[in-house]
Amino acid sequence: MVRRVTQDNQGKKTAGVDGVKSLTPKQRLRLVGQLKLSRKCKPTRRVWIPKPGKQEKRPLGMPTMYDRALQALVKMALEPEWEAKFEPNSYGFRPGRSCHDAIGQVYNAINKGKKYVLDADITQCFDRIKHEVLINKIGSFPKINQQIKAWLKSGVLDGDELFPTNEGTPQGGVISPLLANIALQGLESLITKAFLHKVHYKYGRENGKKIQTYMGYTPKAHVIRSADDFVILHENIEVTLNCKGLVTEWLKEIGLELKESKTRICHTLLEHNNNPPGFDFLGFNIRQFPAGKYRTAHDRYGNQLGIKTIITPSKTKVKEHYETIAKIVDTHKAVPQKALIHRLNPIIQGWANYYSCVVSKDVFNRHQIFWKLASWAKRRHSHKSSAWRDNKYWKTIEGTKRFTCVKDGKIMAVLKQHKHTPIERHIKVKGNASPDDGNLKYGVLEKEKLPEYPKL
C-alpha cells in the first residue's frame, strides 16, 4: 500500500497539510511500521483543479501521505467484500471495470428495441453524502468505522483557514471512490424491483389437457451507472417518469439530488420534447437509426427489427480533443518538430484508444490536425513555399503522408494518426464477475488493469 501511494500514484508529489511528499526509500520503510488504525487524522489540504471544458474548478481534498497509505490499507480490506455485494451494472471506480463495459451494457439493453432514456447526473455527489447514512451502510467493525468517520470529519484547510466537513467524502482521498459507490449501492435494485420483467401466460384447458398461451410481457427497466452518472432505459415513457421520481426520493435519504441542468428524458430513435434522438454518456453518443441508412438489426429469431444502434464519439468530445491539440500546437510554436511530436503523440494515441471500441472510423479519418500543423510550419518558414515546407516536415511512410522529423536522413519521430488505431470491439465483463472470485477469465479480459493475474 505504501508503494502504491508513494511511488505508483500520480499524486505522490502532492503534499498534504504536513508538507510531506516524494518520500525517500528510508521514509517509505518507516511509514510502513507506523500504519495503525486510530480515531485521529489530520485535515485535508484544499487543491483546486480545472474541470475539462469549463470555467469552474473542482475542489480536491488531499490527505497526508500517512492517511493516504492507511486509506489504501482499509480500502484493500473492504473492497473484496463490497465487490461481492455491488450491483451488476455499476461500473465506475471498480477494479477490472471500465467505461467501455458500461457502454457495452447500454448497447445490450437497447440493440433489440427502441427505448426512452432518463439521462441523469447527481449534483456534487462526493460533497453531499450524509456521514451517518454512509457509516451505517458500511457496517464494518467499530475500529474501521471510527477511522472512516475520522477521515470524513477531519475538515479541510484552504489556505490558512480550516473549514469543517459535516457532509461528503473528500475528492482526492484513496478511499473516497469506494465510499461513494457504497453510498449509491441500491439504486439499481430500487428500479429493477419496482419494474420487474414479467412474462404473461393465459392458462386453460383444451380437449381435457392443460394449455398455456403466451400473452406478452412486461418490459424490464435497465439501470447503468458509472460513478455519479447513470441512465435508466425503458420502453414506456410513464415508467421512465416514475423512475425519475423514485430516484429523486431515494437520493434525498442520503443527502443527494439530481442535477436538473444535466438530467433529461429522451428517446433512442425519435425526437422527444424537442430533445434530439439519442444521448451522450461517458463521452459516447448512443443513437438508433431507422433501417435504410444502416443495415437493420435482427432479434434472436432472425426477424428484422427495422432499427440499428450506432455508438460514436460524441461531438463535444471530438471538438474538445481538437481544441486540446490546437492549443498544444499554438503554445509550442518555437519548439523543434521532434519535441512537438513527442508532446502530441500520447494525447492522440490515448484518445484514439478510448474510442477504438465503437464506430469511430469516420472520426479517425478526418484530417483537421493537418491544417493546424501546416499553419505551424508556415509560421516558422513564412518566406518559403508551401511545397518546400511540405517536403521538409511531411514524409511518405507506407503510402501515407505523415508529419515526420528527419535529421541527417534518419527518422527521429513520426506523428501518430488516429486512423492507424485499429477498431476492436470491447468484450464486456460479466455483471456478477469479480477479480476476487478466482475466475481467471476475468483477469484475461482486463489483464492490463489486473497485473497480478496470469496473462497466458
Secondary structure as UniProt FT lines:
FT   HELIX           2..3
FT   HELIX           4..8
FT   HELIX           10..13
FT   TURN            17..18
FT   HELIX           25..34
FT   STRAND          44..50
FT   TURN            52..53
FT   STRAND          57..62
FT   HELIX           65..85
FT   TURN            88..89
FT   TURN            92..93
FT   TURN            95..96
FT   HELIX           99..110
FT   TURN            111..112
FT   STRAND          116..122
FT   TURN            123..124
FT   HELIX           125..128
FT   HELIX           131..138
FT   HELIX           142..152
FT   STRAND          156..158
FT   TURN            159..160
FT   STRAND          161..163
FT   TURN            171..172
FT   HELIX           176..183
FT   TURN            184..186
FT   HELIX           187..194
FT   STRAND          198..206
FT   TURN            207..208
FT   STRAND          209..218
FT   STRAND          222..226
FT   TURN            227..228
FT   STRAND          229..234
FT   HELIX           237..253
FT   TURN            254..255
FT   HELIX           260..262
FT   STRAND          264..267
FT   TURN            273..274
FT   STRAND          279..281
FT   TURN            282..283
FT   STRAND          284..291
FT   TURN            292..293
FT   TURN            300..301
FT   STRAND          307..313
FT   HELIX           315..331
FT   HELIX           337..354
FT   TURN            355..357
FT   HELIX           361..364
FT   HELIX           368..380
FT   TURN            381..383
FT   HELIX           386..393
FT   STRAND          394..397
FT   TURN            398..399
FT   STRAND          400..407
FT   TURN            408..409
FT   STRAND          410..414
FT   HELIX           418..420
FT   TURN            431..432
FT   TURN            435..436
FT   HELIX           440..445
FT   TURN            446..449
FT   TURN            451..452
//
